């Protein structure tokens, strides 16, 4: 049985990546993973590939173990693994609840690491891993410190394991979008702490770009020329200057 596994599939970019993968590829099943079972069930009537809803909270060690057990029981061949589950906490680090900060770090970085590691025995030559990074992957980001740090981790991990897995014929790509209008932004209390946005993109645009870049075997997928220019600029500027510019844009001291 050849499958795709897509996390964060209940909304936002994750959901759009389900639709995009469904349009571009044929699988025996697409396993869609998120906490909200009812949102996953909705995908059954909207995709041509068979959908298997797998309701899991990937920030839970028990649910990660349940995923490992499901793989061991079904023994599928994973053609595509998409790690799109994530969350963020915006605002001053010292003022935010520790449990929310730790949850964000665990879901964005550690759960993604676990998903990659547990899935690898079931990936064969020609398979792909797509990890959701961010434009924040390229720099430290005051007032979303844990989110930015976790996404930097995702980018570094993706590049490193991509190099390791190259001899096995497994391709790894990190998706690093700019500002995307999704439920994620609402849950992250975006409007209170982010006052300047140069341009919004839609999650469906990110997903379409990701699928196109995956076919080209790119290691990083970035939507939009302005975002690509910003990434190139950030690479050459001093880190303190980059953070100063960010803080000034957002009205922070």
SULHU-V344976 format. One record per backbone hydrogen bond with DSSP energy under -1.0 kcal/mol. NH is the residue of the N-H (numbers start at 1). CO is the residue of the C=O. E is the energy in kcal/mol with one decimal. If there is no record, write none. Layout:
nh=NH co=CO e=E
nh=NH co=CO e=E
This chain:
nh=3 co=77 e=-2.7
nh=4 co=29 e=-1.5
nh=5 co=80 e=-2.9
nh=6 co=31 e=-2.8
nh=7 co=82 e=-2.7
nh=9 co=33 e=-2.0
nh=15 co=11 e=-1.5
nh=16 co=12 e=-2.1
nh=17 co=13 e=-2.4
nh=18 co=14 e=-1.4
nh=19 co=15 e=-1.9
nh=20 co=16 e=-2.6
nh=21 co=17 e=-2.6
nh=22 co=18 e=-2.4
nh=23 co=19 e=-1.9
nh=24 co=20 e=-1.9
nh=25 co=21 e=-2.2
nh=28 co=2 e=-2.8
nh=29 co=2 e=-1.2
nh=30 co=50 e=-2.5
nh=31 co=4 e=-3.4
nh=32 co=52 e=-2.0
nh=33 co=6 e=-2.8
nh=34 co=54 e=-1.1
nh=37 co=35 e=-1.1
nh=40 co=36 e=-1.5
nh=41 co=37 e=-2.2
nh=42 co=38 e=-1.1
nh=43 co=40 e=-1.2
nh=44 co=41 e=-1.5
nh=46 co=43 e=-1.5
nh=52 co=30 e=-2.9
nh=54 co=32 e=-2.8
nh=56 co=34 e=-1.8
nh=60 co=57 e=-2.2
nh=64 co=60 e=-2.1
nh=65 co=61 e=-2.1
nh=66 co=62 e=-1.6
nh=67 co=63 e=-1.8
nh=68 co=64 e=-2.1
nh=69 co=65 e=-2.3
nh=70 co=66 e=-2.0
nh=71 co=67 e=-2.3
nh=72 co=68 e=-2.2
nh=73 co=69 e=-2.1
nh=74 co=70 e=-2.6
nh=75 co=71 e=-3.0
nh=77 co=1 e=-3.3
nh=78 co=122 e=-2.5
nh=79 co=3 e=-2.9
nh=80 co=3 e=-1.1
nh=81 co=128 e=-2.5
nh=82 co=5 e=-3.4
nh=83 co=130 e=-3.1
nh=91 co=143 e=-3.9
nh=95 co=92 e=-1.1
nh=101 co=97 e=-1.9
nh=102 co=98 e=-2.7
nh=103 co=99 e=-2.0
nh=104 co=100 e=-2.2
nh=105 co=101 e=-2.3
nh=106 co=102 e=-2.5
nh=107 co=103 e=-2.7
nh=108 co=104 e=-2.5
nh=109 co=105 e=-2.0
nh=110 co=105 e=-1.2
nh=111 co=106 e=-3.6
nh=113 co=109 e=-2.2
nh=114 co=110 e=-2.4
nh=115 co=111 e=-2.7
nh=116 co=112 e=-2.3
nh=117 co=113 e=-2.5
nh=118 co=114 e=-3.0
nh=119 co=115 e=-1.7
nh=120 co=116 e=-1.6
nh=122 co=119 e=-2.1
nh=123 co=120 e=-1.6
nh=126 co=169 e=-3.0
nh=127 co=124 e=-2.3
nh=128 co=79 e=-1.8
nh=129 co=171 e=-2.7
nh=130 co=81 e=-3.3
nh=131 co=173 e=-2.7
nh=132 co=83 e=-2.2
nh=133 co=175 e=-2.7
nh=135 co=177 e=-2.0
nh=137 co=134 e=-1.7
nh=138 co=135 e=-1.1
nh=139 co=136 e=-1.0
nh=144 co=141 e=-1.8
nh=148 co=144 e=-2.9
nh=149 co=145 e=-2.4
nh=150 co=146 e=-2.7
nh=151 co=147 e=-2.1
nh=152 co=148 e=-2.0
nh=153 co=149 e=-1.9
nh=154 co=150 e=-1.8
nh=155 co=151 e=-2.0
nh=156 co=152 e=-2.4
nh=157 co=153 e=-3.0
nh=158 co=154 e=-2.6
nh=159 co=155 e=-2.3
nh=160 co=156 e=-2.3
nh=161 co=157 e=-2.9
nh=162 co=158 e=-1.9
nh=163 co=159 e=-1.7
nh=164 co=160 e=-1.9
nh=165 co=161 e=-2.6
nh=168 co=165 e=-1.0
nh=169 co=166 e=-1.7
nh=170 co=165 e=-1.8
nh=171 co=127 e=-2.3
nh=173 co=129 e=-2.6
nh=174 co=219 e=-2.5
nh=175 co=131 e=-2.9
nh=176 co=221 e=-3.0
nh=181 co=201 e=-1.6
nh=182 co=180 e=-1.1
nh=187 co=183 e=-2.4
nh=188 co=184 e=-1.7
nh=189 co=186 e=-1.5
nh=190 co=185 e=-2.2
nh=193 co=190 e=-1.0
nh=194 co=190 e=-2.5
nh=201 co=179 e=-2.6
nh=206 co=202 e=-1.6
nh=207 co=203 e=-2.3
nh=208 co=204 e=-2.1
nh=209 co=205 e=-2.3
nh=210 co=206 e=-2.5
nh=211 co=207 e=-2.3
nh=212 co=208 e=-2.1
nh=213 co=209 e=-2.8
nh=214 co=210 e=-2.4
nh=215 co=211 e=-1.7
nh=216 co=212 e=-1.0
nh=217 co=214 e=-1.4
nh=218 co=213 e=-2.4
nh=221 co=174 e=-2.5
nh=228 co=224 e=-2.1
nh=229 co=225 e=-2.5
nh=230 co=226 e=-2.0
nh=231 co=227 e=-2.3
nh=232 co=228 e=-2.1
nh=233 co=229 e=-2.2
nh=234 co=230 e=-2.7
nh=235 co=231 e=-1.6
nh=236 co=233 e=-1.4
nh=237 co=233 e=-1.1
nh=242 co=238 e=-2.1
nh=243 co=239 e=-2.3
nh=244 co=240 e=-2.2
nh=245 co=241 e=-2.5
nh=246 co=242 e=-2.2
nh=247 co=243 e=-2.6
nh=248 co=244 e=-2.3
nh=249 co=245 e=-2.4
nh=250 co=246 e=-1.8
nh=252 co=247 e=-2.8
